[in-house]
Amino acid sequence: VQLVESGGGLVQAGGSLRLSCAVSGSTFSINAMGWYRQAPGRQRELVAGISSVGGSTNYADSVKGRFTISRDNAKSTMYLQMNSLKPEDTAVYYCNQGGLYYGGTYYYSSNWGQGTQVTVSS
């Protein structure tokens, strides 16, 4: 399984970015997925998760109302639309595929992308 993130970059506070995670080597549509992030000196944390058919999503409290997770099973791609970005959103963002979506949240698997850097300036 290969996961490739893209779409990161440098943006001013209040701006927007859309991250993409393209998946190959697996049956994309049957797997739940999630976005995680890791800032320097901090643990990796769940940002958002989505069930296999996209009917269920969950978000970290810190991003609710600003970020939207989605997936296009026909393109084997997951997205994270990030609006109203804040400096505290600065981190490396990772996608994860094939974990468990249960009880309203996503639990990661061992399938990670390489990460994409998001930097929000104040």
Backbone as JSON Lines, residues from 0, in Angstrom:
{"i":0,"aa":"V","n":[0.85,-1.19,0.0],"ca":[0.0,0.0,0.0],"c":[0.89,1.23,0.0]}
{"i":1,"aa":"Q","n":[0.56,2.18,-0.89],"ca":[1.31,3.43,-0.96],"c":[0.35,4.6,-0.78]}
{"i":2,"aa":"L","n":[0.69,5.49,0.14],"ca":[-0.08,6.7,0.4],"c":[0.81,7.9,0.12]}
{"i":3,"aa":"V","n":[0.32,8.82,-0.7],"ca":[1.11,9.99,-1.06],"c":[0.29,11.24,-0.78]}
{"i":4,"aa":"E","n":[0.78,12.05,0.17],"ca":[0.12,13.31,0.51],"c":[0.66,14.43,-0.36]}
{"i":5,"aa":"S","n":[-0.18,15.41,-0.58],"ca":[0.23,16.62,-1.29],"c":[-0.66,17.76,-0.84]}
{"i":6,"aa":"G","n":[-0.24,18.98,-1.19],"ca":[-1.07,20.14,-0.92],"c":[-0.62,21.0,0.23]}
{"i":7,"aa":"G","n":[0.4,20.57,0.95],"ca":[0.89,21.39,2.04],"c":[1.6,22.63,1.53]}
{"i":8,"aa":"G","n":[1.98,23.51,2.46],"ca":[2.67,24.71,2.08],"c":[2.65,25.75,3.17]}
{"i":9,"aa":"L","n":[3.02,26.96,2.79],"ca":[3.05,28.1,3.71],"c":[1.86,28.99,3.41]}
{"i":10,"aa":"V","n":[1.11,29.34,4.44],"ca":[-0.06,30.17,4.27],"c":[-0.18,31.11,5.45]}
{"i":11,"aa":"Q","n":[-0.77,32.26,5.22],"ca":[-0.99,33.2,6.32],"c":[-2.19,32.77,7.15]}
{"i":12,"aa":"A","n":[-2.2,33.19,8.4],"ca":[-3.33,32.91,9.27],"c":[-4.62,33.41,8.62]}
{"i":13,"aa":"G","n":[-5.65,32.6,8.72],"ca":[-6.92,32.92,8.09],"c":[-7.07,32.35,6.69]}
{"i":14,"aa":"G","n":[-5.98,31.84,6.14],"ca":[-6.01,31.28,4.8],"c":[-6.49,29.84,4.77]}
{"i":15,"aa":"S","n":[-6.43,29.26,3.58],"ca":[-6.93,27.9,3.36],"c":[-5.93,27.06,2.59]}
{"i":16,"aa":"L","n":[-5.99,25.78,2.82],"ca":[-5.24,24.79,2.05],"c":[-6.1,23.55,1.9]}
{"i":17,"aa":"R","n":[-5.87,22.79,0.84],"ca":[-6.52,21.5,0.69],"c":[-5.45,20.43,0.52]}
{"i":18,"aa":"L","n":[-5.42,19.51,1.44],"ca":[-4.5,18.39,1.36],"c":[-5.16,17.23,0.63]}
{"i":19,"aa":"S","n":[-4.35,16.47,-0.09],"ca":[-4.82,15.27,-0.77],"c":[-3.97,14.08,-0.35]}
{"i":20,"aa":"C","n":[-4.58,12.92,-0.34],"ca":[-3.87,11.68,-0.05],"c":[-4.3,10.66,-1.1]}
{"i":21,"aa":"A","n":[-3.4,10.36,-2.02],"ca":[-3.68,9.4,-3.07],"c":[-3.19,8.02,-2.63]}
{"i":22,"aa":"V","n":[-4.04,7.02,-2.8],"ca":[-3.75,5.68,-2.33],"c":[-3.65,4.71,-3.5]}
{"i":23,"aa":"S","n":[-2.66,3.87,-3.48],"ca":[-2.53,2.81,-4.47],"c":[-2.16,1.5,-3.78]}
{"i":24,"aa":"G","n":[-2.46,0.43,-4.43],"ca":[-2.08,-0.87,-3.9],"c":[-3.04,-1.5,-2.94]}
{"i":25,"aa":"S","n":[-4.24,-0.92,-2.82],"ca":[-5.23,-1.52,-1.95],"c":[-6.61,-1.21,-2.5]}
{"i":26,"aa":"T","n":[-7.6,-1.88,-1.95],"ca":[-8.98,-1.59,-2.33],"c":[-9.43,-0.4,-1.51]}
{"i":27,"aa":"F","n":[-9.32,0.77,-2.12],"ca":[-9.5,2.02,-1.4],"c":[-10.86,2.1,-0.73]}
{"i":28,"aa":"S","n":[-11.9,1.72,-1.45],"ca":[-13.25,2.01,-0.99],"c":[-13.67,1.26,0.26]}
{"i":29,"aa":"I","n":[-12.98,0.18,0.61],"ca":[-13.42,-0.6,1.75],"c":[-12.74,-0.18,3.05]}
{"i":30,"aa":"N","n":[-11.83,0.77,2.96],"ca":[-11.03,1.13,4.11],"c":[-11.4,2.49,4.68]}
{"i":31,"aa":"A","n":[-11.52,2.54,5.99],"ca":[-11.62,3.82,6.67],"c":[-10.26,4.52,6.61]}
{"i":32,"aa":"M","n":[-10.27,5.83,6.79],"ca":[-9.04,6.59,6.68],"c":[-9.04,7.74,7.67]}
{"i":33,"aa":"G","n":[-7.86,8.31,7.85],"ca":[-7.78,9.45,8.76],"c":[-6.61,10.35,8.43]}
{"i":34,"aa":"W","n":[-6.71,11.58,8.9],"ca":[-5.62,12.55,8.84],"c":[-5.09,12.77,10.26]}
{"i":35,"aa":"Y","n":[-3.78,12.75,10.39],"ca":[-3.11,13.03,11.64],"c":[-2.13,14.19,11.42]}
{"i":36,"aa":"R","n":[-1.69,14.78,12.5],"ca":[-0.66,15.81,12.4],"c":[0.3,15.71,13.58]}
{"i":37,"aa":"Q","n":[1.51,16.17,13.35],"ca":[2.51,16.17,14.4],"c":[3.31,17.45,14.33]}
{"i":38,"aa":"A","n":[3.22,18.22,15.39],"ca":[3.99,19.45,15.51],"c":[5.29,19.14,16.24]}
{"i":39,"aa":"P","n":[6.31,19.96,16.08],"ca":[7.59,19.72,16.75],"c":[7.42,19.6,18.26]}
{"i":40,"aa":"G","n":[7.99,18.54,18.81],"ca":[7.94,18.34,20.25],"c":[6.63,17.83,20.79]}
{"i":41,"aa":"R","n":[5.72,17.49,19.89],"ca":[4.41,17.0,20.32],"c":[4.12,15.64,19.72]}
{"i":42,"aa":"Q","n":[3.18,14.94,20.33],"ca":[2.77,13.64,19.82],"c":[1.89,13.8,18.59]}
{"i":43,"aa":"R","n":[1.91,12.78,17.78],"ca":[1.03,12.77,16.62],"c":[-0.41,12.66,17.12]}
{"i":44,"aa":"E","n":[-1.3,13.47,16.52],"ca":[-2.68,13.5,16.97],"c":[-3.64,13.36,15.79]}
{"i":45,"aa":"L","n":[-4.8,12.77,16.08],"ca":[-5.83,12.63,15.07],"c":[-6.46,13.99,14.78]}
{"i":46,"aa":"V","n":[-6.53,14.32,13.51],"ca":[-7.2,15.54,13.09],"c":[-8.63,15.23,12.66]}
{"i":47,"aa":"A","n":[-8.78,14.21,11.81],"ca":[-10.1,13.84,11.32],"c":[-10.08,12.41,10.8]}
{"i":48,"aa":"G","n":[-11.22,11.75,10.91],"ca":[-11.35,10.41,10.39],"c":[-12.61,10.29,9.53]}
{"i":49,"aa":"I","n":[-12.61,9.31,8.65],"ca":[-13.76,9.11,7.77],"c":[-13.97,7.62,7.55]}
{"i":50,"aa":"S","n":[-15.22,7.2,7.57],"ca":[-15.53,5.79,7.38],"c":[-15.33,5.39,5.92]}
{"i":51,"aa":"S","n":[-15.45,4.11,5.65],"ca":[-15.13,3.59,4.31],"c":[-16.02,4.19,3.23]}
{"i":52,"aa":"V","n":[-17.28,4.4,3.5],"ca":[-18.17,4.97,2.48],"c":[-18.36,6.46,2.67]}
{"i":53,"aa":"G","n":[-17.67,7.01,3.63],"ca":[-17.71,8.45,3.82],"c":[-18.93,8.97,4.55]}
{"i":54,"aa":"G","n":[-19.77,8.04,5.04],"ca":[-20.98,8.5,5.7],"c":[-20.76,9.0,7.11]}
{"i":55,"aa":"S","n":[-19.64,8.64,7.69],"ca":[-19.35,9.06,9.06],"c":[-18.0,9.74,9.11]}
{"i":56,"aa":"T","n":[-17.94,10.83,9.83],"ca":[-16.69,11.56,10.0],"c":[-16.55,11.99,11.46]}
{"i":57,"aa":"N","n":[-15.34,12.23,11.87],"ca":[-15.11,12.81,13.19],"c":[-13.94,13.77,13.12]}
{"i":58,"aa":"Y","n":[-13.91,14.73,14.03],"ca":[-12.89,15.77,14.03],"c":[-12.37,16.02,15.43]}
{"i":59,"aa":"A","n":[-11.11,16.42,15.49],"ca":[-10.58,16.92,16.75],"c":[-11.31,18.21,17.1]}
{"i":60,"aa":"D","n":[-11.51,18.45,18.37],"ca":[-12.22,19.66,18.79],"c":[-11.55,20.91,18.25]}
{"i":61,"aa":"S","n":[-10.24,20.89,18.14],"ca":[-9.5,22.08,17.73],"c":[-9.73,22.47,16.28]}
{"i":62,"aa":"V","n":[-10.26,21.56,15.47],"ca":[-10.46,21.86,14.05],"c":[-11.92,21.84,13.63]}
{"i":63,"aa":"K","n":[-12.82,21.49,14.53],"ca":[-14.23,21.43,14.19],"c":[-14.72,22.77,13.68]}
{"i":64,"aa":"G","n":[-15.47,22.72,12.58],"ca":[-15.99,23.94,11.98],"c":[-15.04,24.61,11.03]}
{"i":65,"aa":"R","n":[-13.77,24.18,11.01],"ca":[-12.78,24.8,10.12],"c":[-12.26,23.81,9.07]}
{"i":66,"aa":"F","n":[-12.15,22.55,9.43],"ca":[-11.61,21.52,8.54],"c":[-12.74,20.59,8.1]}
{"i":67,"aa":"T","n":[-12.61,20.08,6.87],"ca":[-13.56,19.11,6.35],"c":[-12.82,17.97,5.69]}
{"i":68,"aa":"I","n":[-13.09,16.76,6.14],"ca":[-12.51,15.56,5.54],"c":[-13.49,14.98,4.53]}
{"i":69,"aa":"S","n":[-12.96,14.49,3.43],"ca":[-13.83,13.88,2.42],"c":[-13.01,12.84,1.65]}
{"i":70,"aa":"R","n":[-13.69,12.07,0.84],"ca":[-13.0,11.07,0.03],"c":[-13.73,10.9,-1.29]}
{"i":71,"aa":"D","n":[-12.96,10.55,-2.31],"ca":[-13.5,10.24,-3.63],"c":[-13.05,8.82,-3.93]}
{"i":72,"aa":"N","n":[-13.94,7.87,-3.73],"ca":[-13.55,6.48,-3.91],"c":[-13.21,6.16,-5.36]}
{"i":73,"aa":"A","n":[-13.8,6.86,-6.3],"ca":[-13.5,6.63,-7.72],"c":[-12.07,7.05,-8.05]}
{"i":74,"aa":"K","n":[-11.54,8.0,-7.29],"ca":[-10.16,8.48,-7.53],"c":[-9.18,7.93,-6.51]}
{"i":75,"aa":"S","n":[-9.67,7.12,-5.58],"ca":[-8.8,6.57,-4.52],"c":[-8.03,7.67,-3.81]}
{"i":76,"aa":"T","n":[-8.74,8.72,-3.49],"ca":[-8.1,9.9,-2.89],"c":[-8.94,10.42,-1.74]}
{"i":77,"aa":"M","n":[-8.25,10.8,-0.68],"ca":[-8.88,11.44,0.47],"c":[-8.41,12.88,0.53]}
{"i":78,"aa":"Y","n":[-9.26,13.75,1.06],"ca":[-8.95,15.17,1.11],"c":[-9.13,15.71,2.52]}
{"i":79,"aa":"L","n":[-8.44,16.82,2.77],"ca":[-8.67,17.58,3.99],"c":[-8.69,19.05,3.59]}
{"i":80,"aa":"Q","n":[-9.88,19.63,3.59],"ca":[-10.02,21.06,3.33],"c":[-9.83,21.8,4.64]}
{"i":81,"aa":"M","n":[-8.87,22.69,4.67],"ca":[-8.54,23.42,5.89],"c":[-8.77,24.91,5.66]}
{"i":82,"aa":"N","n":[-9.72,25.45,6.38],"ca":[-10.05,26.87,6.29],"c":[-9.75,27.56,7.61]}
{"i":83,"aa":"S","n":[-9.69,28.88,7.56],"ca":[-9.44,29.68,8.76],"c":[-8.24,29.15,9.54]}
{"i":84,"aa":"L","n":[-7.17,28.91,8.83],"ca":[-5.99,28.32,9.44],"c":[-5.39,29.23,10.5]}
{"i":85,"aa":"K","n":[-4.85,28.59,11.54],"ca":[-4.23,29.3,12.64],"c":[-2.77,28.87,12.77]}
{"i":86,"aa":"P","n":[-1.94,29.7,13.37],"ca":[-0.53,29.29,13.57],"c":[-0.4,27.96,14.29]}
{"i":87,"aa":"E","n":[-1.31,27.66,15.2],"ca":[-1.24,26.4,15.93],"c":[-1.59,25.18,15.08]}
{"i":88,"aa":"D","n":[-2.03,25.41,13.85],"ca":[-2.25,24.29,12.92],"c":[-0.96,23.86,12.24]}
{"i":89,"aa":"T","n":[0.12,24.59,12.46],"ca":[1.4,24.26,11.85],"c":[1.87,22.89,12.32]}
{"i":90,"aa":"A","n":[2.14,22.02,11.37],"ca":[2.55,20.64,11.68],"c":[2.83,19.91,10.38]}
{"i":91,"aa":"V","n":[3.37,18.71,10.51],"ca":[3.42,17.78,9.4],"c":[2.13,16.97,9.45]}
{"i":92,"aa":"Y","n":[1.44,16.92,8.33],"ca":[0.16,16.22,8.24],"c":[0.37,14.89,7.52]}
{"i":93,"aa":"Y","n":[-0.17,13.84,8.13],"ca":[-0.03,12.49,7.61],"c":[-1.4,11.88,7.33]}
{"i":94,"aa":"C","n":[-1.49,11.12,6.26],"ca":[-2.71,10.34,6.08],"c":[-2.45,8.9,6.5]}
{"i":95,"aa":"N","n":[-3.53,8.26,6.91],"ca":[-3.47,6.89,7.39],"c":[-4.66,6.14,6.81]}
{"i":96,"aa":"Q","n":[-4.43,4.9,6.39],"ca":[-5.47,4.15,5.71],"c":[-5.58,2.74,6.27]}
{"i":97,"aa":"G","n":[-6.81,2.27,6.34],"ca":[-7.0,0.88,6.73],"c":[-7.17,0.64,8.2]}
{"i":98,"aa":"G","n":[-7.36,1.7,8.96],"ca":[-7.61,1.53,10.38],"c":[-9.06,1.22,10.65]}
{"i":99,"aa":"L","n":[-9.47,1.44,11.87],"ca":[-10.81,1.09,12.31],"c":[-11.6,2.36,12.62]}
{"i":100,"aa":"Y","n":[-12.77,2.46,12.0],"ca":[-13.67,3.55,12.35],"c":[-14.75,2.95,13.23]}
{"i":101,"aa":"Y","n":[-14.72,3.29,14.5],"ca":[-15.61,2.65,15.47],"c":[-15.92,3.61,16.6]}
{"i":102,"aa":"G","n":[-17.15,3.58,17.02],"ca":[-17.53,4.41,18.15],"c":[-17.38,5.89,17.89]}
{"i":103,"aa":"G","n":[-17.48,6.27,16.61],"ca":[-17.42,7.68,16.29],"c":[-16.04,8.26,16.17]}
{"i":104,"aa":"T","n":[-15.03,7.4,16.09],"ca":[-13.69,7.91,15.89],"c":[-12.87,6.92,15.08]}
{"i":105,"aa":"Y","n":[-11.72,7.38,14.63],"ca":[-10.85,6.58,13.77],"c":[-9.62,6.15,14.55]}
{"i":106,"aa":"Y","n":[-9.27,4.87,14.41],"ca":[-8.09,4.29,15.05],"c":[-7.11,3.88,13.95]}
{"i":107,"aa":"Y","n":[-5.88,4.36,14.06],"ca":[-4.93,4.23,12.95],"c":[-4.42,2.8,12.76]}
{"i":108,"aa":"S","n":[-3.96,2.57,11.52],"ca":[-3.29,1.33,11.16],"c":[-1.82,1.64,10.97]}
{"i":109,"aa":"S","n":[-1.1,0.66,10.45],"ca":[0.33,0.86,10.22],"c":[0.64,1.48,8.86]}
{"i":110,"aa":"N","n":[-0.42,1.81,8.08],"ca":[-0.22,2.35,6.74],"c":[-0.22,3.88,6.78]}
{"i":111,"aa":"W","n":[0.97,4.46,6.67],"ca":[1.13,5.91,6.74],"c":[1.73,6.46,5.45]}
{"i":112,"aa":"G","n":[1.35,7.68,5.13],"ca":[2.03,8.4,4.09],"c":[3.31,9.04,4.63]}
{"i":113,"aa":"Q","n":[4.02,9.75,3.75],"ca":[5.29,10.34,4.14],"c":[5.12,11.69,4.85]}
{"i":114,"aa":"G","n":[3.94,12.25,4.75],"ca":[3.66,13.52,5.4],"c":[3.86,14.71,4.49]}
{"i":115,"aa":"T","n":[3.11,15.77,4.78],"ca":[3.25,17.03,4.06],"c":[3.24,18.16,5.09]}
{"i":116,"aa":"Q","n":[4.14,19.11,4.92],"ca":[4.31,20.19,5.88],"c":[3.29,21.29,5.63]}
{"i":117,"aa":"V","n":[2.63,21.69,6.7],"ca":[1.74,22.85,6.68],"c":[2.29,23.86,7.67]}
{"i":118,"aa":"T","n":[2.54,25.06,7.17],"ca":[3.07,26.13,8.02],"c":[2.14,27.33,7.91]}
{"i":119,"aa":"V","n":[1.64,27.79,9.05],"ca":[0.73,28.93,9.07],"c":[1.43,30.07,9.79]}
{"i":120,"aa":"S","n":[1.62,31.16,9.08],"ca":[2.3,32.31,9.67],"c":[1.28,33.28,10.26]}
{"i":121,"aa":"S","n":[1.71,33.96,11.29],"ca":[0.8,34.9,11.98],"c":[0.91,36.3,11.41]}
